[in-house]
Amino acid sequence: MKNIPFCDYKKLYLNHRENYLKIIDEVASNGGFIMQQAKKDFEEELSEFTGCNHAIGVGNCTDGLEIIWQSIGLRPGDEIICSSHTFIATASSIVMAGGVPKPVDIGDDNLICTEAISDAINSRTVGIMPTQLNGRICDMDTIINLANKHKLFVVEDAAQALGARYKGKHAGTFGIAGAISFYPAKVMGCFGDGGALITNNYDIFNRSHQLHDQGRDVNGELKSWGRNSRLDNIQAAILSYQLQKYPAVIQRRREIASYYHKRLSPLNELKLPPPPLENADNFDIFQNYEFMADKRDELKKHLEENGIKTLIQWNGKGIHQWESLGFTVKLPKVEAFFKKCIMIPIWDYLKDEEISYIADKVISFYRK
């Protein structure tokens, strides 16, 4: 029996330990810990990678989302439509910026339903916040058309989607701005909390820069009230190193996802994500390999008994199901999804024999 963690955080460091120690020593030796060259370099590299005009490294993705909405300037009662199939930070960023999140149901792809967005728009709606989930981008053509028709802001929660593309365009670059997470479990993660916001809008960039650095603009002049949410230089230097090898990491994940699809698609008991395709509208990075499974809880137990750790994301609830936060809406597709969803390991450092073992054990559960 093998022992396969859902995520082996130690390997994230140990696989490149010598290079990371060199990076840490170089930044520390120069004394450039906060708002120095390594952060500037990474922001420029991230802008180039995503094809956007501006990037700002922030303390975490949640801060990035809050800062974007604060830069836009939400007023009390302003409603933002978002998916209920997302992390609570998507909604909390709206609340912390003074708005009201309005969670809606998902479509057959388990991403935000564009028909549900259209039905939810009312006189109080000022924005749409799609979550580019598990490394796959939503139907952004329809979302942008709806936003343009109703004069709404689009802010992307692209926490899980750095490198994902839709019709050749990168996650986070469709609307007025987007935010990315570098939490260690992400496809490209640092060694703690970290995030970035990206935008092509200079006004949003200028205001966001002030908000993330105590109200100071790019020249260090104090222009407004702000906060302290700055990606530190050691993390930025680590991320610069990771960005260099990032395309190969994405390619490996796509290879694993393709293998899973080939092995598991004959099982009618599973609803798998779309396989990676080279000439499709969506170029997925497979932040996670999440699917719906009959007898989900029994499958999870079976896999863990065979040394395979799995994950049911976000405690098995959509955001609208947290009644303590005041939500009362019923969203049947999200609720049905969370009764069956499960994630299996898909980290790029998994060995071929481990990937085969995982697939074997899923198949053996349904074909005993």
Stockholm file with secondary structure:
# STOCKHOLM 1.0

chainA/1-368         MKNIPFCDYKKLYLNHRENYLKIIDEVASNGGFIMQQAKKDFEEELSEFTGCNHAIGVGNCTDGLEIIWQSIGLRPGDEIICSSHTFIATASSIVMAGGVPKPVDIGDDNLICTEAISDAINSRTVGIMPTQLNGRICDMDTIINLANKHKLFVVEDAAQALGARYKGKHAGTFGIAGAISFYPAKVMGCFGDGGALITNNYDIFNRSHQLHDQGRDVNGELKSWGRNSRLDNIQAAILSYQLQKYPAVIQRRREIASYYHKRLSPLNELKLPPPPLENADNFDIFQNYEFMADKRDELKKHLEENGIKTLIQWNGKGIHQWESLGFTVKLPKVEAFFKKCIMIPIWDYLKDEEISYIADKVISFYRK
#=GR chainA/1-368 SS CCCBCSCCHHHHHHTTHHHHHHHHHHHHHHTCCSSSHHHHHHHHHHHHHHTCSEEEEESCHHHHHHHHHHHHTCCTTCEEEEESSSCHHHHHHHHHTTCEEEEECBCTTSSBCHHHHHHHCCTTEEEEECBCGGGCCCCHHHHHHHHHHHTCEEEEECTTCTTCEETTEETTCSSSEEEEECCTTSSSCCSSCCEEEEESCHHHHHHHHHHHBTTBCTTSCBCSCCCBCCCCHHHHHHHHHHHHHHHHHHHHHHHHHHHHHHHHTTCTTEECCCCCCSSSSEECCCSCEEEEETTHHHHHHHHHHTTBCCBCGGGGCCGGGCGGGTCCCCCHHHHHHHHHEEEECCCTTCCHHHHHHHHHHHHHHHCC
#=GC SS_cons         CCCBCSCCHHHHHHTTHHHHHHHHHHHHHHTCCSSSHHHHHHHHHHHHHHTCSEEEEESCHHHHHHHHHHHHTCCTTCEEEEESSSCHHHHHHHHHTTCEEEEECBCTTSSBCHHHHHHHCCTTEEEEECBCGGGCCCCHHHHHHHHHHHTCEEEEECTTCTTCEETTEETTCSSSEEEEECCTTSSSCCSSCCEEEEESCHHHHHHHHHHHBTTBCTTSCBCSCCCBCCCCHHHHHHHHHHHHHHHHHHHHHHHHHHHHHHHHTTCTTEECCCCCCSSSSEECCCSCEEEEETTHHHHHHHHHHTTBCCBCGGGGCCGGGCGGGTCCCCCHHHHHHHHHEEEECCCTTCCHHHHHHHHHHHHHHHCC
//
